[in-house]
Amino acid sequence: MRFNDVDSDGARRALLTARRILLGVGKLDPVTEPIPFSGRSPRLDTLNLAAYLGTLIERAAASAHCRPDALVEQAIGQLPVDGRRSDGSHPRRAGQTFGGRAG
């Protein structure tokens, strides 16, 4: 968050976007997939969601019958770039991070 100058709300939105993409790549049902509780504090909510995504990667990889690193590579290809989805017409540019800022 500090590296990309993102507040808790922005980080949570980004993590929820990553969740949506991981569910799709992993062929998991978003209705039945749990999501961490929120509302205790912005910091704890963000940390819990990040930890949840770690376990989601494992479940999604098992569902997609692939290794976790292969699943993550597929998901990275669908992350937003400069506010747009990377769908082949807008490939990720070298050196860009999730938030669209150079790292």
N, C-alpha and C positions, 0 to 999 in steps of 0.2 A: 504494500500500500504506500509506504513512504517512497519507495523507488520510483513509482509511477505517479506520485502525488494524487492518490485516489482516497476519498473519504470512505467511511464504513458503508454508507448507502451505495456508493458507486461500486465498491468491492462486492457487496452482496448482489447487486444487479449483475455484475460480471460473472460471479460464481453461479447464479441461477441460470444465466445463459449457457455456461459450460455444462450445467446439469441437463438442460434441455437437449443440448447437442449429444452428450454422452448417452442419454436415454435413447435417442434416435439411432446413433451408431451401434449401440448395443442391443437394439431391437427389444427394449424393455417397455412395458406399459407405464406411461407416466401417471396414470390414475392409481395404480396399485403400488407404485414405488414410494417408499416413505420419504419424508423430507424433515429435516431437523426442526424442532420447535424454535420459535424466535420470540423476542420481546423482553428478554432479561436485560440485555445491554447491547448496544451496537457492536462493541468489541467482541463479546462472547458469541453473539449471533454469527458474526463473520468467521470466527475461529471454528465454531461448531459446523458451519456449512462447509468450510474447507476440509475439515476432518471427514465429514460425510462423503465428500467427493472422492476421497481416497478409497473408501470402501465401495463406493459406486463403481469406480473404475474396475475393481476386481469382479464385481457381479456382472457388469456389462460385458467384460471380456469373456467371462464364462458363458454368458448367454449368446454372444456372437461367435463362440468357438475360436477365439484367437488369444494371443498373449496380450497382457495389459499395455505393453509399449506399442504394439500394433494398433490397438484400439485408440490410444491417445493420439497417435500420428493421424489416424483417420479423423478424429475429432478436431485436431488442430487445423486441418484443411477446411473446416466449416466455421471456424471462429470469425467473428466480425472483424473487418479491417476498415478503419476509418469510417465506422458507422454502417458498413455494408457487409453482407454475408459473402464469404469467399466461396463462390460457386463455379470457379473455373474462369469466369470472365474478369474476376478481380483477385488474382492470386496474391498470397501473402508476399510481401516484399522482404528481402533479406535485411536482418537487423531490426525488424519491427517486433514489438511485444504485443501482448493481448490488447492493451489499451490503444494501440495504434501509434505509440510513441517510440522513438528510437531508443534502444537499450544500450 
